[in-house]
Amino acid sequence: MPCKHRFQEDLYPEQELKHLFIGTFNPEWNNLKGNNANWFYGRHTNSFWNIMPSVFGHPNMNTAKHRQNPNIWKQYCIENGIGLTDIIESIDDADQELHFNEIISFLDDKLEKFQKVQLTDIPRIIRANSKSLCGVYLTRYAHGLIPNGIFFNRWTEIQNLCNEFGIYHSSLVTPSNGYMMPVQEKIRHWQKDIKSCSKNLFDKR
């Protein structure tokens, strides 16, 4: 049985975008420990909804209230021209009995073994927003990707397309709490790249 993206209907943001944040994959299969997201980056072990709003000068949205009502996150993205998506849309050769632990581990390296992987058409998103996009970001460091793997190759394609349109791009320190860096330090790292992005948008105007 294939494993589709948990938020497949939201992989293609419809609003005009200034910033596009790209993750890897969020499976529809439920973690037996209950650490499942209600929307992108919504697991309680992820600080994206603290880090990202802080970069734009907005309050922390990484709270139980927000996780229980992800429509607040969705509206925030619409109002601020922010798009969220992931590289993988579906893993068609995944079998829930055989591959359950690998899929729900949230370790990207575990996904490199699969051969029938449907990728989200992120180039289409970028082309549709090429005049408004200020920055495109991978929410993990690219230097840790397996060379010539699924994520490395796709991110390289995305970078090349951004270069073609003159859109700033960067890979960011992961917002996952599994990477033991203080949240405030992660915010500073993200602010550095978002600031560069803002300058890029000003130049394009």
PyMOL commands that set and color helices and strands:
alter all, ss='L'
color gray80, all
select helices_A, chain A and resi 8-10+48-55+64-68+71-80+96-103+108-113+122-128+142-144+150-165+183-204
alter helices_A, ss='H'
color red, helices_A
select strands_A, chain A and resi 3-4+19-23+82-86+88-91+117-119+135-138+168-171
alter strands_A, ss='S'
color yellow, strands_A
deselect
rebuild
show_as cartoon
